[in-house]
Amino acid sequence: MLQTTGSKPLTLNPDRLFSSDPTQRAIARELYASVKDYPILSPHGHTDPAWFATNEPFESATALFLSPDHYIYRMLYSQGIDMDAVGVGSKAGPSGADAREAWRIFARNQHLFRGTPTSMWMGHVFGEIMGFDVQLDASTADHYFDRIGELLASDAYRPRALFERFNIELLATTESPTDTLEHHQAIKASGWTGRVVTAYRPDPVIDPEHEDFHDKMKVFAELSGEDVYNWQGYLRAHRIRRAFFATMGATSSDHGHPTAQTANLSAADAEALFKRILQPNVTPEDAELFRAQMLTEMARMSLDDGMTMQIHPGSFRNHNLKVFEKYGRDKGCDIPLPTNYVHALKPLLDAYGNEKTLTVILFTLDETNYARELAPLAGHYPILKLGPSWWFHDSPEGMMRFREQVTETAGFYNTVGFNDDTRAFLSIPARHDVARRVDSAFLARLVAEHRIALEDAADTIKDLTYTLPKAAYKL
């Protein structure tokens, strides 16, 4: 362990996230112990496949922890700290910030993260993975920065070595149809046994309101070899690219639409709509209808090629216009929206809701939907499963609210366990540890209240940790 005189100790209580009630805590300990060392399945995330293709050392603590993690820099930004100052690159290029000074800013603002899941994740990383036993603050900033730099320069902290140390059985990244997947090809050709796969995220060529839609369509045509400006050619192009993604291990598609709206137009109406959305001034109504139609088209393709379909609606993405204009997408500016599922999904469910070979995983940022819409839908339609708590709700409280509100109607087995959905590689084991602890705590309460037998809880925690995600994502 690494100590600095006068610093606050960094301690990780072994009972963290378990109930203060001694009966429940004892049961939770037992359940957690049974899955603590299970392999990690990470079937949906946004880590960089180049890390594993090149296996180059991470550059610095700042490059590893700050610049990829919008959970961190959005909180700093909320307190008036520019993203440039903590190493976040913009559309103009990489940040010119000094990496050490960026780290110092992060260190002296640790109080901002008190009570947040970020604080818990980082504590796990610093204590369990990096070996620190003092807290990060202004007085230990340089100590942390230098020691982390030493560790990252060693072979034991290269991406592939960490992947193996974390006991990751599978990690999925997320790419668009216009990605060549050269890093996945390099991983596959390298002979390394780590299983890093991709997932098909077609948003840039499905959303006519995407700022790069027309440019991406040109690349889509080049990579697929199809006339993507013809409706049938456009659909064939998706099938071609999906098939290529499957050769790189993809078992799922992912759809980040503003709403969960679906449509099932006639062939003639769909073709007419497609011609309209190719025009320069597409209307918001046509853009929404096209996205809705494409969810149904993607479901149809999933029936053919077996990909699990994920729908991540209800986020007003890139809400901060000035940040979007300077830094681009995915900079922590997403804001949750009220989301309807009952009416929005009906066209897709009328067409395919009773299929037994199709899996559609629903996510939400609208927690008011858990008990009212999502759990009843998933508790009936064979194709529907509920994804875990996402984005702002990927927290101990969010996970517990999810279990409390959906279990009574959908049960455990219409959910898909946990996925970390992260860009921050080193937080993966921390996030999975939190999920396992919260599920253990929830099940322990059911056992203590005599609502479920201990033997059944033991089976369930193993299924939530491993069996359900493996089945849902066809791993």
N, C-alpha and C positions, 0 to 999 in steps of 0.2 A: 504494500500500500504506500501511497505517496503523500507525505505530510508537509505542511508549511506552518511554521510556528505562529500561533495566534489566530489561526483561521478557524472558522466554524466547521465542526465535523460534518462529513457527509455520511449519513446512515440510511440504510434501507430496511425498514422494519419488515420482518418476514410475514407479519400478519396484515400488511397494508391492504386496504380495500375489503377486509373481512369485517363482519359485524362485531360490535363491542359486546354483544350478548355472548357469554362464554359457551353456551350450547351450540349456537349457530357457528361460532368461530371454530370450534373443534371439528365440526362436520366439514366446514369449508376447507380447513387445513388438509383433511383426509382426501377430499375430492381433488383439490388442487395438486396435491402430491402425486396423484395417479396420472396426471397429464402434464405436469411441469416440464418434463423432458421429451415430450412428443415432438416429432419433426414439425417444422413450420411449413404450412402450405400458404403461399401468398399468391392467389390466383388473379388478383387485380391490383395493379399499382402503376407507378410512373417513374421508377428508377431508370437510369440511363444505361441501355445495353452496352454502350461503348466501354463502361467501366469493366465489364466482364469480358469483353472482346479483347481489349488491349492489356488488361490486368496491370495497368500502370498505377503507381502509388498515388493516393490522393494528395493534392497539392499542399493543403494547410488546414488548420482547424476551421478557418473562415470558409474556405472553399467546400469543405465537407459538411459543416453544420449550418452555416448561415445562408449562403447564396442560393442553395436549392430549396430551402424550407420556408414556405410562405406562412406557416403557423408562427414562425419566429419573427420574420421581418414585418408582417402585417401588424403585430402587436407593437413593435418598435415604431412603425410608421404612425400608428394611432397616437403616439406620444410626441410626434413632431420630428422624428429621426428619419432623415432621407434614406431611401433604399440604396442610393449610390454609396452612402457612407458606410454601409455594412456589406458592400461587395456584390450587390445585385446588379447584373448587367442590364443594359437598356437596348433599345432597337439600334442605337448608334454603335454598340459594341460592348466589350467587357468593362466592368467598373474599374476606374482608376484608383480606387481606395486602397490605402495601405492595409494589407491583411491583418497585421498586428493591431493597428489602431481600430479597425473594424471589430476585432475580437474584444478589445478593451471596452468599446461602447456596449457590446452585448453583455460583457461581464458586469459592468457597473449598473446595468438595468435589470438584473435578475429578479428584483422585487416585482417587476411588472407581471411575472409569470406565476406568482403565488396562487395556488388553488386551481391552476389550469392543468389540463393533461400534458401540455408541453413540459411543465416542470417535472412531472412524474417520469415522462419518457427520458428527459435529459438526465435526471438523477440516475436512472437505470443505466444509461449509456456511460456516464462518467464513472459510476461506481463499479458496475458489473463488467463492462467491456474495456474501459480505459484504466481501471484500477486506482482511481483517486479516492481518498477518504477525507478530503476537505472540500467544502463547497466552493463553487465558482463565484467570485465577487471581484470588486475592484482590486483588492489586495492580492488575489491569486491569479489574476488574468494572465500575466506573463508566464507564470509557472505552468498554467494550463497550456498556453499556446506553445511553449517550448517543448513540454513533455509530449503533447499530442503530435507535434512535428516529428519528434524522435520516433514515436511509435509508428506513425504513418510511413516513415522511411524504411521500416523493417518489413521483411517478407511476410511476417505474421499478420500484418495489417493491410496487405494488398486486397483488392476486392474479392478475388476467388478464395483466398484463405479465410476471410471473414465470412463469406457465404457458407463455407464448410463448417467453420466454427459455430455459426448460428444454427446449424442443423436444419438448413433450408432444403426441403425436398423439392420444391418447385417455386419459382418466382416468375410471374408474368409481368411484362412491360406492356405499354400501350402505344401503338403506332397507327398512322393514318394510311389509307390506300395509296397515297403518293410517296410513302417511304419505301426506299429500296431494300430495307432490312439488311443492309450490308453487315451491320454489327452482329445480328443474329446468325447470318451466314458464317461469319468469322468464328463465332463461338462454336457452331456446329462442326466446322472444319478443324477446330483446334485439337480435338480429342479430349478436352476437359469434360469430366463427367457431370459437372453441375448443370442442372436443368433450368435454363432460362428460356422462356418462350415469349411469344408476342400475343397481342389481342387486337382485333380489327376494330378501329375507331373511325368510322367513315364520315364524321361530322363535316369536315371541310369541303367534301364534295356532295353533301346531302343538304346542307343549310345554305340556301341562296342568299342569306343575309350575312354569312361569314365574309369578313373583309377580303379574304384571299380566294373566294369561291371560283372566280373565273380563271385565275392563274392556276389554281389546283386542278381544275378540270382539264387544262392543257397537259399537265403532268400525268393525270389519270389516263388520258388518251394514249400518251406515249408508253406508259408502263403496261397497259392492258392490251395495246394493239387494236383497240376497238374504236369505232366511231361513237364517242360518248355524247355526241350532240343529237343522236337518234335514240329514241326511248328504248327500243329493244337492245341497241348496242350499249347503251348506258347500263342496263340491267346485266347484260353479259359481262361487261367490264367488272362489275362488282363480283360476280361469280368467279371470274378469273383471278382477281386479286385475293378473294377469300381463299381460293384453292392454294394460291401461293403462300398466304399466311399460314395455312394449315401445314404446309411442308416445314415451316419454321416453328411448329409446335402449337399454333393457336387452336384453342378449343372454345373460344368465346368471342363475341362481338360486344361492343360497348357503345352506348348512344347517349350523349349529353344534351338532350333537347331541352328547350325552355319549358315545355309542358309535356304531359304524358299523352297528348292528343294523338289518336290514330284515325286512319280512314281506310276505306276499302272501295275505291272507285272502280268503275267499269274500265276496261282496257282503253276505250276511246277517250273517256274523260281523263284518265291518267296521262295519256299521251298528249292531250291538249294542254293539260296543266304543265307538263314538262316543257313544252314549247314556250309557255308563258314565263316560266321561272328562268329561262335562259336569256330573257331580255334584260337590258340594263336597269330598268326602273321597276323591278318586281314589287308588287304590293305586299304589305305585311300579311294580308289574308292569304294570298297565294303561297307565300313563303311558309306559313304555318301549315297550310293544307298539304304542301309538298312534303314537309318533314313528317306529317302525320301519315301520309301514304307510304313513305319510305320505311316507317317502322313496320308496317304490315308487309311490305316487300321483303324486309330483312327477316321477318318471322318466316315467310314462305321459303326463303333461302336456307334458313336454319333447319327447317324440316328436311331439306334435301341433303345438306352437308353435315348436320349434327352439331353445329356450334350452339352453345348456350348463349342466350341473348340477355344483355344487361341494359336496363334503362335507368339513367340518372337524370330525372327531370327536376324542375322546380328551383333552379338556381338562376338568378339574374347575374349572369357572368360578366366580369369586367365592368362592374358598376361605376367605378371611379374613372371618368372619362380621361382626365389628365394623366393618371397613371397608365391607363391603357394606351394612350397616344405615345407616351414616352417609353414604356417598358414592355408593352405587348400583353399577351394573354397570360392567364394563370399566375397572377401576382398577388393573390390573396384578397382580391376585390369581389369575390362572389358573395351574394346576399340571398338568403332563402326567400322563397315566394310561396303563397298559398297554392296548393296543387290539387286538382281534381283527378281521381282515378276511375271512379265508377262509370261516369259517362265517357270520359276520354278514352278509356281502353275498350269500350264495348265493341266498336267495329272490328278490332283485332280479335277480341274474344269470341265474337259471333263467328268469325272465320276459323279460328284455330284454338279456342280456349279449351276444347275437350280432347285435344291431341295428347297422347301419352308419351310420345317420343320427343316432344319439344319442351324446353325449359326456358322460361322468361323470369329473370330475377329483377324485382322492383326495389328501387332505392327511393328515399325521400329526404328532403330537408324540412318537410312540413309534418311535425310530430302530431299535430291534431288529427292526422289521418290514420294513425296506427290502429286504434280500436274501431274507428268509424268506417273506414273503407278498406285499408290494406289487409288487415287480418281477416275480415270476412271474405274478401276476394280470394286470398291465398288459401283460406280454409275451405274453399269450394272448387275452384278451377284447377284441373290437373297440371296445367302448364305453369302456374304461377308459384314462385317462391319469393320470400322476403329477404332482401339483402340486409346486412348489418347496419348499425348506426353509422352515418356517413358525415364527413366534413366536420361541421360545428358540433355534431352530436357523437363524434368518436371520442368519448370521454366516459369516465366511470358512471356519472349521473345519466348521460345519454344512453349508455348501454343498458343500465338498469331500467330506465323508463321504457325502453324498447321491449325488454323481456316482460315487464309487468303488464304492458298494454296489449301485446300481441299473443302471448302464450295461451291465454284463456280461450281464444277463438281459433288461432292457427296452430297451436301446439308448438313444440320444438321442431318437428320434422317437416314443417313447411317453411323453415328458415334454412340458411345455408352456412351456419357457422360464422366465422370472422374472416374478413380480408382487410388489409391495412391501408390500401389506397394511398400510398405515400411516395413522395420523391426523396425522402430522407432515409437512405439505406440503413444507417446504424440504428434508426429508431424501430426497425421492423421487429426485432426480438422483444423490445420494450412494449410495443403496442400489442403484440400477441400475448405477452405475459399479463398485461392489464385485462385483456378480454377473458383469459382463462380464469383470472382471479374473480372478476365480476360474475361470470357464469357460475363459478363455484359458490360464491356468496348467495346468489339467487337460489340455486338449487338447495343450498344448506338451509335456507329459510323454509322452503317447501318441506324438507325432511323434518325440520324441527317442529313444524306445524302439523305434522302427520298427514300431509297432502300427497306425499310421494315416498316410496320406500327408499332406504339408503342404497339398496342394490340397484334399483332403477335409476337413481340419481347418478350412481357410478357409471352405469352404461351411457346415460345421457351426456355427461360431461365429456366422455371420450368421443361420442358422436359429434357433439358441437365443435370439438377441437379438431377432429381429423376426418371422420367418416362423411359428414354432411358436405363440407366443401369439396372433398374429393369426388363425391358423387355428382354434386350440382355442376361442377366444371368439367366433368368427364375426364378426370385425371388418372 
